[in-house]
Each structure stands twice: as C-alpha cells, then as structure tokens.
Amino acid sequence: MPQAPAADAQASTEAPFAAAVRDAAVAALIALGLSAPMMGLVPVQSPQGLVLEQRWAPVAIAVAVVFAGRLLLNLTLWRPGRVKRAGYVPPKLEAKLAGLARFLGPLAIAGAVAMPMLPFTERYAIDLGILVLTYVMLGWGLNIVVGLAGLLDLGYVAFYAVGAYSYALLAQYFGLSFWICLPLAGILAAFWGVILGFPVLRLRGDYLAIVTLAFGEIIRIVLLNWYWVTGGPNGISGIPRPSFFGIDFDRGPDGFAATFGLDYSPLHRILFLYYLILALALLTNFVTIRLRRLPIGRAWEALREDEIACRSLGINTVTTKLTAFAIGASFAGFAGSFFATRQGFISPESFVFMESAMILAIVVLGGMGSQFGVAIAAVVMIGGFELFREFSDYRMITFGLVMVLVMIWRPRGLVSSRSPSVFLKEKKAISGALVQEGHG
C-alpha cells in the first residue's frame, strides 16, 4: 500500500510524455501525407516531356520539423504547474506592452519619414517601403471592419479593386488628375461598401464571411468579363502618373527638377510616391483613432462584443454596420487608386482572394483593433516575403508555420492590448454635511 502513491505518480508523469509523442507522431504522419505529393513529386520539363522528379529530402525535413515542433509544444503546454491556456500574458506585462507600443509608434513614424533620406538607402528599399505602407493602409482600413466592428470580411480586396479601376477609368476617359480621382475613388468604394452592407445586415460569423467572399469573387469576375470597359484579362495600361500639384516629374523645363532647381533624377517620382502613401497611411490611422473616440467608434466596439446587448442599448445596428463597411471600403479605395497610379497597369489578377487573405492575416496576426500591431504584422509579413524570395519553395511553408506559432502563443495577436476608447472620470466625494444640507 505505501508503494501505490509512488507508482501512480510515476504513471501520471509518463502518461503525458507518451501522449505527447503519440500526438506528435500523428501530426508527422499528416505532414507526410500532405508534403509527399506536393514536395516529393515535382513536375519537371525534360526532352521526353513532363516527368515527375522525386525530391524526398525536403519531405523528410518537413516531417521532422513538424514532429519536433509538435512534441515541443505538447511538452511545454503539459508541464506541471504551468498555465494551460496558450497565449496567456499577465496583466502587468500587457500594460507594459501597451505602454511600449505607445512610445514606439512615434519612433516608427520618424523612422519611416527618415528612411529614404539615409545615405545607404537603395531604390529597392524605397520600393519595398511603398509596398509595405500600402498593406499597412489596407490593414488599418480592414481593422475598422474586423477589429473594431467585429464583422468578418473576406472580400475586402473588392473595394481595393474598385478604387484602382475607378482611378484608371476616370483618368483615361475623362482626363481627371490624380488629386481629383483620389477622393472620387474613395467615395465609389464606400458606395460599394454600403451596397455590400445591406444584404449582410442579418448575417454574422461564418455566414457573413461566405457572403463577403462571394462579393469579392463577383467583383473580380465582372472585371474579368466586362471587356469593353475594364479591358478584361488584358487589364488597363498607360494609367497617368501623379503630379506634384500639377508639376510633372518628366525631364524638361516644366518638370519637377527644373522648377525647384534640382538635377533631374527618376528617383524624385519614387520618393514622391513613398511620401504620398505614407501620408495616406497616417491619415487612415489618424481618422481611425479619432473615430474610435466618437460615439460611432464606441458603437462599433459594442457591436463587436455583443450585438444583442448593443441592440438592447438602443444602438442602431444598421447604421453602425453600414458606416463600418463604408469607411473601411473608402480607405481601400484610396489605396487602390494609389496602386493604380504607381503601377501604371492593373488587371483582375492583381485582386484575387489571396490578397484579401493576406490583409486579413495582417489584421489577425497584428492584433484585431490594434493599430500598432497591424503595422508590425504588415512589416514582418510583407518584408519577410521579400527576404524569402530566393527560397520560393519554402516561403509559403514558413509563412504558414509562423501563423500557426503566433496563433498558439498569441491567439489575440502580437499586440493584443488596446487603450480603452472611453475613460470614466473619478467620482468626487461628497461630504455628509453637504448631503444633509441638500436634504434640508
């Protein structure tokens, strides 16, 4: 009898390890079944035709990584005395992270402003900065719909496409300048956001995601088949470039360089585009922060937490949802018009579902409702994709692995804490004498 507790304790310590190994082995078998046909058998063009080349080394590496990672995860979560809930962070640490983000925000803005002026900055770094800032702006726009209002939108790229095609068509057929087309593209995208919002007023969760996904595909197919307006699969080329308030960046006496007494350089247009998208992104951030402090922003947060309680408080959920869709879509329209004028060419292939998935992943990984977290996620994901460009075969695998790890350890996102929209003021203490005087 005295030996029974020791035996039970030994069995209890061995059982979690055996279960962890068994679970890791199952995950490795699943990884083997998925990676064997995709990574082990690669179609290669040869003089005899298309043949399958066997590459089992990457499959073995993938299976080993999955087994080791799953085993480490299981042992870490099952450690005695450890908090079982993944992603738990003490409240004090959350407050420190929020304070750190508050100080790092201005530093990040200053770094973004100064980056093109640094002597070691190359043209490639500026182009990458333009791409990252575009996704930062898109992430902040979608953060209004998903992070603040709690409406899952899988067709956000549709408003991005509306803004791009609106600018391209207005500039080509009506000869309007960029500064006139920019607000018009945002207004048209907001209009389509309201059009999408009306059919989904009664939908929530997965049903809302399915309808928004379908809306994004409808827009793409319309752009693909409306040949005589959108150019179909050929797209629209020769889109006018933006000017510096009427001054073009071309070489000549009326160009930007000659007007300001500078030596002509094609880098002037790139720098202008960089600071333009930086200004648009900061405007998006400023408007979002201001809206959060207004009654409409508090209504979005109430809708996100509990729609039934939101209705019981007398909040009009119809206007709340429509304003979230419209404002989020307008920022996507602004970003789309910038994308069109930067590229000079657009086609439906630039607005596929993977773009919506990428923007949504930026919002979720950064932390829904967190402006600083979305910016960090955009820098990490877009910049990380560029770093792994030479390893194209492993880029998506690494991307998926990072998403899994973040969702396990930080399920609420990288920066999950936000400062409240409203603070309750301290109540002033009323002395008993004043209370008696009032009753008297």
N, C-alpha and C positions, 0 to 999 in steps of 0.2 A: 504493500500500500504506500509506503513512503516514497517508492520509486516512480509511482504513477505520475505525479505532477511533473517530474523531470522529463519523462517520456512524452507527455502531452506538450510540454514546452518545446522539445526538440521537433516534434511533428509539426507544431504551429510555425516554427521558423523555417522548416524545409518546404512546407506546402506553398508558401508564396513564391519561393525561388523556382520550384518545379512548374507552378502555374505560369510564371513569367517566361520561362524557357519555352513552354508549350505554346504560349501566345505568340512569342517571337518567331517560333518555327512556322506557325500558321501564316503570319504576316510575310515571312520569307517565301513560302510556297505561293502565296498570292502574287508577290512581286515577280517570282519566276514565271508564273503563267502570263502575267501582263508584259514582262520585258522580253521574253523569249521570241514571240513573233515580231515585235516591233524593233528590238535592238539586236537580236541574234541573227535574224534573216533580213538582210538589206538588199533590195533590188539594185543591180549594177548593170550598166550598159556595156556589152562586150561585142567583139566581132561576130559571135554566134547569136547575138540578140540579147534580150533581157534575161539575166540569170540572177539567182539568189546567192549572195555571198554570205558565208557563215562567220559571225563575229561573236563568239561566246565569252570572250574576256570581259566586255562591258556588262554582259548579263550577270556574270559571276560577281563583279564588283557591286552592281546594284543590289543583288540578293544579299550579299554580305553586309552592305551598309544598312539595308532595311532590318536585317536580323539584329545587328549590333545596336542600332538606334532604338528599335522596339524593346529590346531586352533592357537597355539602359533606362529607358522611360519607365518601364514596368517596375524595375528595382527602385528607382527614385521615388515613384509615387507610393510604393508599398512599404517604404522604410518605416519601421516602428517609430511612433512619436511625431511623425511628420504630418503636416496638414494635407489631407487627401484631396482637397479641392485644387485643381490646377489653375494657375493664374492668380492665386491669392497674393495680394500685396498688403502689408499692414497699412492702416490709415495714415500713420505718420509719414511713411515712405511715400504714399500717394500725394500727401500735401507737399512734401519736398520736391517730388517730380513736377507738380503743378507750378510751384514757385520757380523751379529751374527753367521750365518752358516759358514762363513769363519773362525771364531775363534773356533767354536765348533767342526769343523772337526778334527784338531789335537788332541783336548782333547778326542774325541771319539776314535780315533786310540790308544792313550795312555791308555785309559780305557780298550779297547779290549785286548791290549797286557798284561796288568797287571792283568786282571780279574782271570785267572787260578792260579795266584800266591798268591792271597789273602787267608788268613788262614780260612775264613768262607766259601770259595767256595766248593761246593759239586760236586760229579760226575754228578748229574743230571743237574746242571747249565752249566757244560762244554759241555755236550751232547746237551743241548738246544742252547748253543752258536755256536756249529758246524752247527746245523740245520739253525739257523738264518743267519750265514755267507754264507751258501750255497745259500739261497734265495737272499741275498744281491748281491752275484756274478751273479746269474741268472737275477736279476732285472737290474743290470748295463749292462749286455750283451744285454738284450731286449731294454734297454734305447737307445742304439745306433740305433736300427731299428725303434722303435716307437717314442722316444723322440727327437732324432736328425734328422733322415731322414724322419720322418712322415709317415712311412709305417706300417699300422695296421697288426700285425702278431698274429693270434690266434692259430697257430700250433707250437709255439716255443718249446714246450716240446718234439717235434720230434727230434730236434738236441740234446737235453738233453739225450734222449734215444739212439741216435746214438753214443754219446760219451761213455755212460755206457756199451752198448753191444760191442762196439769196444774194449774197455779195457778188458772186460771179455773174449771175444773170443781170442784176441791176447795173453793174459796172459795164458790162459788154453791150447790152441792148439800149440802155438809157444814158450811158456816159456819165453816171454819177461818180463822184470822188469817194475815196475810202472813208473820209470823215462823215459823209452823209450816209453811206451804205452801212457803216458800223452800227449806229443806233437802229436803223431800219431792220437789219438782220436780227438784232436782239428782240425787237418788237414782234417780228414774224415768228421767231422761235417761241416767244412767250405765248403768242396766239395759238400755236400748235400744242403748247403745253396745256392750255386751257381745254383745247379740243380733246386731248388725251384724258384730262382730269374728269370730264363729265361722265364718260362711261364707267369709270372705275370708282365712283364715289361710294358705292356699297361693297367694294371688294377690299379684302385685307389679306396679308400673308402671301401664301403660295399663289392664290388666285390672282392677286394684284401683280405678282411677278410674271405670271404667264401672259397676262394681257399686255403688260408693258413690253415684254419680249416680242410678242406678236406685232405690236405697233412699230417697234424698231425694224423688224423684218419687212413690214409693209412699206415703210418709207424707202428702204433700200431697193426693194423690188420695183417700186414706182420710179425711182431714179434710174433704174436699170432698163426699164421698158418704155419710158416716156422719151423716146429717142429724139423727136423733133424739137424738144425743149431742153432736155438735160444732156443730150449727146449720147445717151445710153452707156454702153460699156466703154466707149471711147472717151467719155468724160468731157470736160471743158478745159481748153488750153488757152494760153495768151491772156490770162487774167491780169488786169492792170495792177502795177505795183503801187504801194502807198507813197505819198509825198510828205515832205516836212512842211505842212501847212501851205501847200501849193508849190513848193520848191522841189523839183525832181532831183534825183541822185545821179542823173546822167552826166557824162562828160560834156562840157560846153560852157559858154559864158553865162548861161542862165541856170547852171547846175548848183547843187548844194555847195560843193567845194569852192567854186568861183565866187559865189555870193558871200561866203564867210572868209574868203582869202586863204583857203587851205589847198594843199596839194591833193589832186584827185586820187581817191582810193576806193576800190569796190567794198572795202570794209566799212565804209560810212553807212551804207544801207543795212548791213548786218547789225551794226551797233544800234541803229535806229530801231530795227525790229526787236532787238533784245530789250531795249528800254521801253518800247511800246508794250510788249507782252508783260513786262514787269509791272508797268503802271496799271494795266488791265487786271492783273492778278491781285495787286494791292487794293485796287478799287473793289474787287469782288470780296476780298477779306474785310475791308472797312464796312461795306454795306451789310455783309452778313453779321458782323459784330453789332452794328447799330440796330439791325432788325431784331436780334435776339433780346435786346433790352426793351423793345417796344411791345405793346400788347399782342401783336401778331406773332412775335417770336415766342412769347410765353404760351400762346395758344398752340403753336407747333409742338412745343415740348409737352404740353398737356395731352395733345393728341397722340404723341409717341408713347407716353406712359400708359394711358388707358382711354380709349375712345369713348367707352360707355360713360365713364366718370366725366369726361370732357363734355359730353352732351348734357349730362345732368347738371353741370355748372352753367348751362345756358350759352355755351360757346357754339357758334355756327360752324359745324364741321365742314359744310360745303365750301364756304369761302376760305376756310383755313387750308383745306386740301388744294383748292384751285390756286391760291396765292403761292403755296409751296411749289407746285408744278410750274406755274408761270415764271416765278422769279428764278428758280433753278434752271429752267429752259432758256431764259434770256441770257444768262451767263454762258451757257453752252453755245448760244447763237453768236455772242461776241467772240468766243474762242474759235468758232467755225469760220467767221469772216476773217479773222487774223490768219488762220491756217490757209485759207484760200489765197490771200494776198501774199503770203510768204512762199507758198509752193509754186504759185503761178499755174498750177494744173490740179484739178480734182476729178475723181471718178468714184463710182459706187464702191469700189474695192477698198477705199480708204475708210469706209464707215460700216465695217462688218461687226458682228456680235462680239468678237474678241476685244474690240475697243471698249464696248460697254463693260465687259467682264474686267478688263484692266482697270478702268476708272472705279468700278465698284470695289475691286480688290484694294485699290489705294485707300479708299474711304474706310473699309473694314479693318485693314491692317493698321492704318494710322490711328484709328480710334474714332468711332462714329460720334460726331458732334465736336471733335477737337480740331481746330484749325491748324495748330502747330503739328499735330500728329499726322494729318493728311499731307502737309508739306514734306515732312520727313519721309513718309512712305513713298511719295512720288519721286523724291531724290534717290532713295535706295532702290526702288524697283526700276525706274527708267535708266538711272545711271548704272545699276547692276546689270541690266540687259546689255548695255554697251560694253561693259567690262568683259562679259562672257560672249561677245560676238565671235571671237575666234573659236570658241567651243560650242558651236551651234547645236551639236548633237546632244549636249548635256545641259543646255541653257534652260529648257522648259522643265527638265527633271529637277534642277537646282531650284528653280522658281517654285515648283510645287512643294519641294521639301521645306523651303523657307516658310511658305504659307502654313504648312502643317505644324511646324515648330512654333510659329507665332500664335496660331490658334490654340495650341496646347498650353503654352506657358503664359500667354497674354490674350485670353479669349476676348477681352474688351478692347484690344488694340494696343499699339505701342504706347500711346499717351491716352489713357482711358479716363483720366480725371479732368473735369472742366470746372471752371468757376461758375457759381450759380448766376442765373440771369437777374435775380432779384434778391436783395438782402433785406431782412426785416430789421427795422430800426429798434434800438433798445428802448424799452418802455421806461418812462420816467416814474420814479417812486413818488407816490402821493402820501403826504403825511396824514396821520389820523386827525390832526387839528383841522386841516383843510377839508377833509371829508365831513367832519362834524359841522364845520361852518357851512358847507354846502347844504347839508340836511336842514340846518337851522334856518 
